[in-house]
């Protein structure tokens, strides 16, 4: 069990931890198909989603080829995808978890990799803009680098314990482990964008705990 909750700072990853990035992809690809219909009069009828589910790497290249458009339009599709207002939502379980930790713990923050506008658009759609944010582009630092973790420790120095909850064992827990945080990996499902395969990962980078649901943090 977590002890001294009122002295503990819990830091959360975003993608595939608080919501499923697969759902963000679905939202973005549906938006692009809607814009293609509006601007080019072509109804792709879910073709982009099918390509995603088939594991195609460059979906927007396939789109411009299908539409017989110049390659440069691919970048426009990519920008539209990154800056669209996402149709995503927190699960009831996640809402309940967030309400609990915001009440129980001294500090809660979100540390996520990604572009500033893209990640903030996600957080706005999820109703999480009131939680302190540490987004990689804004700090010019990506996991596994320790810059943002160190800043959190300095900023919330009144906390004596730090937890990081994330989903990607290949990079997420390198810095928190080195800084003696408690690291917690949320097990995912088939919707997870990144693999949780532990083969070949240095043992010192593995999380302290694996949990099946966010509420299991209270058992760590």
C-alpha positions in Angstrom: 0.0 0.0 0.0 1.1 3.6 -0.7 2.1 5.2 2.6 2.1 8.9 3.3 -0.1 9.8 0.3 -0.1 13.4 1.4 3.6 13.6 0.9 3.5 11.7 -2.5 3.6 13.1 -6.0 2.0 10.9 -8.7 3.1 11.6 -12.3 1.1 10.2 -15.1 1.9 9.4 -18.7 -0.9 10.3 -21.2 -1.1 8.1 -24.3 -2.1 4.5 -23.6 -2.2 5.3 -19.9 -5.1 7.7 -19.4 -6.8 6.9 -22.7 -6.1 4.7 -25.7 -4.0 6.3 -28.4 -5.7 4.0 -30.8 -8.9 6.0 -30.2 -7.0 9.2 -31.0 -5.8 7.7 -34.3 -9.4 6.7 -35.1 -10.6 10.2 -34.4 -7.8 11.8 -36.6 -8.2 9.4 -39.5 -12.0 9.9 -39.5 -11.4 13.6 -39.6 -9.1 13.4 -42.5 -11.6 11.3 -44.4 -14.3 13.8 -43.7 -12.0 16.6 -45.0 -11.2 14.6 -48.1 -14.9 14.2 -48.8 -15.5 17.9 -48.3 -12.5 19.2 -50.3 -12.0 16.5 -53.0 -15.4 14.9 -53.2 -14.0 11.4 -52.6 -15.7 9.2 -50.0 -13.0 6.9 -48.6 -15.5 4.9 -46.6 -13.2 4.0 -43.8 -10.2 3.1 -46.1 -7.7 5.0 -43.9 -8.9 3.1 -40.8 -8.5 -0.2 -42.7 -4.9 0.7 -43.6 -4.1 1.5 -40.0 -5.5 -1.8 -38.8 -3.5 -3.6 -41.6 -0.3 -2.1 -40.1 0.4 0.2 -43.1 3.2 2.6 -42.0 2.5 5.6 -44.2 -1.2 6.0 -44.4 -1.2 9.5 -45.8 1.2 8.5 -48.6 -1.4 5.8 -49.5 -4.1 8.5 -49.3 -2.4 10.9 -51.8 -1.6 8.1 -54.1 -5.2 6.9 -54.1 -6.4 10.4 -54.7 -3.7 11.1 -57.4 -2.5 14.1 -55.5 1.1 15.6 -55.3 3.3 14.1 -52.6 3.4 17.5 -50.9 -0.2 17.2 -49.9 0.8 14.4 -47.6 2.3 17.0 -45.2 -0.9 18.9 -45.2 -2.9 15.8 -44.3 -0.4 15.2 -41.5 -0.8 18.7 -40.1 -4.5 18.4 -40.2 -4.3 15.2 -38.3 -2.0 16.6 -35.6 -4.1 19.8 -35.1 -7.6 18.3 -35.3 -9.9 18.5 -32.2 -9.9 14.9 -31.1 -13.0 12.9 -30.3 -11.7 11.1 -27.3 -12.9 10.6 -23.7 -11.8 9.2 -20.4 -13.3 6.0 -19.3 -15.5 6.0 -16.2 -12.7 4.0 -14.4 -10.1 6.6 -15.3 -12.3 9.5 -14.2 -12.9 7.7 -10.9 -9.2 7.1 -10.5 -8.3 10.7 -11.2 -10.8 12.1 -8.8 -9.4 9.8 -6.1 -5.8 10.7 -6.5 -6.4 14.4 -6.8 -8.1 14.1 -3.4 -5.7 11.7 -1.8 -2.2 12.8 -2.9 -0.2 15.9 -2.4 0.5 16.5 -6.1 -0.6 15.1 -9.4 1.1 15.9 -12.8 1.2 14.6 -16.3 4.5 14.0 -18.2 4.0 13.0 -21.8 6.1 12.9 -25.0 4.7 14.6 -28.1 4.1 18.0 -29.8 2.8 20.8 -27.6 -0.3 21.7 -29.6 -1.2 18.0 -30.3 -0.9 16.9 -26.7 -2.7 19.9 -25.4 -5.6 19.3 -27.8 -5.8 15.8 -26.5 -5.7 17.0 -22.9 -8.4 19.7 -23.5 -10.7 17.1 -25.0 -10.1 14.9 -22.0 -10.7 17.7 -19.6 -7.3 17.5 -18.0 -5.9 21.0 -18.6 -6.1 21.8 -14.9 -3.4 19.3 -14.1 0.3 20.5 -14.4 1.7 19.4 -17.7 5.3 18.5 -18.7 5.2 18.0 -22.5 8.4 16.9 -24.3 8.4 19.6 -27.0 7.9 22.3 -24.5 11.0 21.1 -22.6 13.1 20.0 -25.6 13.5 16.7 -23.9 12.0 13.3 -24.6 11.9 10.1 -22.5 14.2 8.4 -21.4 15.9 11.8 -20.7 15.6 12.9 -17.1 15.2 16.7 -17.5 11.5 16.8 -16.8 11.7 14.3 -14.0 14.4 16.3 -12.3 12.3 19.5 -12.7 9.3 17.8 -11.1 11.4 16.9 -8.1 12.6 20.4 -7.8 9.2 22.0 -8.3 7.5 19.7 -5.9 10.3 19.4 -3.4 7.8 19.3 -0.5 6.9 15.7 -1.7 9.0 12.9 -0.3 7.8 10.2 -2.6 7.4 10.2 -6.4 5.5 7.7 -8.6 5.4 7.4 -12.4 2.6 5.5 -14.0 3.1 4.7 -17.7 2.8 1.9 -20.3 6.0 1.6 -22.4 8.7 -0.5 -20.6 11.3 0.2 -23.4 11.7 3.9 -22.4 9.3 5.1 -19.7 11.0 4.0 -16.5 14.7 4.6 -17.3 14.8 8.0 -15.6 12.3 7.5 -12.7 14.2 4.3 -11.8 17.5 6.2 -11.8 16.0 8.9 -9.6 14.7 6.3 -7.1 11.0 7.0 -8.0 8.5 4.2 -7.7 7.8 3.1 -11.3 4.5 1.5 -12.3 3.5 0.0 -15.7 -0.1 -0.2 -16.6 -0.7 -3.4 -18.6 -2.5 -2.8 -21.9 -4.5 -4.7 -24.4 -4.7 -5.1 -28.2 -5.3 -1.4 -28.6 -1.9 -0.3 -27.2 0.1 1.4 -29.9 3.5 0.3 -28.5 4.5 -3.2 -27.5 4.9 -4.2 -23.9 7.2 -7.0 -24.7 10.0 -7.2 -22.1 12.4 -9.3 -24.2 15.8 -7.6 -24.4 15.0 -4.8 -22.0 17.7 -4.1 -19.4 16.4 -5.3 -16.0 17.2 -2.0 -14.3 14.8 -0.2 -16.7 11.9 -2.4 -15.8 9.1 -1.0 -13.6 8.8 -1.8 -9.9 5.2 -2.8 -10.4 2.8 -4.0 -13.1 -0.8 -3.2 -12.6 -3.9 -4.3 -14.5 -6.0 -1.1 -13.7 -5.1 2.4 -12.6 -6.9 1.8 -9.3 -4.3 -0.9 -8.5 -1.9 1.9 -7.7 -3.3 1.8 -4.2 -1.9 -1.7 -3.8 1.7 -0.7 -4.7 
